[in-house]
């Protein structure tokens, strides 16, 4: 069947106690854009989707709608995953924007042995986000030498 929404293969979902506040914060801090918000007849939140950087990538932002989904704020700050976003440019300004919006930077901006500049942040409910931008091309051999690691499958 045709994919009418042109969605990529993967689409993460993150759950919040207050998803409407999360939508506002994710726009302000990280630059996500709402692409869909669904409410019921009483105006109660039901589902939303956000995009980043004008591409087809998307993520769903939801509420704690069932007993098997929770915000880190509801489980003592625990995370079982992080969300990684790769930027084409502007990583330093992106980090500054996130910090100014109240993100807790848990790993400061740094250049990595594999050629990316990265940082990690927590949002107000405790979700962990990583952001990266490729700043230099590195061969597998260069990455192995710089890291001391053995790497298989390097593209």
N, C-alpha and C positions, 0 to 999 in steps of 0.2 A: 504494500500500500504506500502511496505517496506520503511524504512528510510535509504537511501543509504549513507547519510553523518553521520549517528549515532548521530544526534543532540539531545540534551535534550529537554524537553518540552518548556522551556523558553529560549529566547535569546534576551537580550536587544540590542537596537540600540542607538548610540549616534551620534550627528550631529555636524560637525565642518565647520568653514569657510575654513580651510585649512586641509583637511583630511590626505593628505600625510605627512604633518608636524606632525599631531597628531599621526599617526602610529609610526613615529620615536620616538616621545616623550614618548608615552605609553610603548614602548619597553624599552627605557632607564630608565624611572622613576619608572615604576610599574612592569616591567618584563613580559608584555604581549608578545606574539609571533604571527606574521602574519601567518595566515593559508590560506588566499585567498586574492588576490588583482586583481580586474578586471579594465581594462582600455579599452577605445575605440580605433578605428584605428589611431587616432591622438595622442594617449598616454594620453588622458584626463581621470582622475579618474572617475570610475563609481560606484564601490562597494568594500568593503573589510570586512574581518572577522579576528578576533584575538582570540587566546586561552590563557589560563593561567594554569600553573602548570601541563601540560601534560595530563589533563583530556579531557572529551568531551564537557565541558562547553565552550561556545563561546559568543562573542558579535560582533555585526556589527558596523562598523565605516563608517559613510557616510558623504556626503556633504549636504549643504543646497539646496537640489535638488527640493524642492517644497515650496509653500508658507505656508504650515502648519508645516514645520520643521525648527528649527533654533538652532544655537549654543547660549549658554548663552552670548557669546560676542556680539551677534546681538540683544539681548533683555535686555540690561542694567544689565547683570549678573544674571538674574533670572533663577532659576532651578525649574522644576516641579517634579523632581525626583532625587534620587541619585543612584549610583551603589554601591552595597556592594559586597566585595570579601572576602571570608573566606580562610585564609591560614592554612596549616597544621603546619607550624613552621616558625621561623625567622621573626616575626612581628617587632622586634626592628630594625633589619638590613634593612627590607623593608622600614620602615619609614625613616631611615637615607638615603637610596638610593633615595627615592622620594624627600626628602629635598635637597639633593645634586644636583638633576636634575632640581631643580627650582620649585617644587611643593610648594604651599602655604599651610602650615599645619594650618587648622582652628580649629582642636581639637587635642590637644597633646595626645600622648600615655598615656593610663591610664587603669588600671584594673577595670572591671565593676562588679557590684553585681551579675550578672548572670554567671560569670566565664570566660568571654572573656577579652582579652587585645585588645584595639581598638585605632584607630586614624582616623581622617578625613582630606582630602586634596582637594585642588582645582587645576585643571590642567590649562595650560596657557590660555585656552578659557573660563574658569570659571565653567566647570563641577565639581560637588562635588562627591567625591569618599570616601567610608568608607572601612576600612580594619580591620579584626579581626583575632585573633587566640585564641582558647580555651586554657586557662592556668590552669584551675582547674574545676573539676566537682562540680556542685552545685545542690542541690535538690530544688524543688519548695518552700518548707518551708524555706529553708535557704535564697533563693532569696527574698521571701516575707518579712522575718524578716529584712534583710539588706536594703531593699528598702522602706519598709513601704507601698508597693503596694499589691493589691489583684491580683493574677495571676490565670487565667483559661487556660486550654489546655497545660500545661507544659508537655513536653514529658520526 
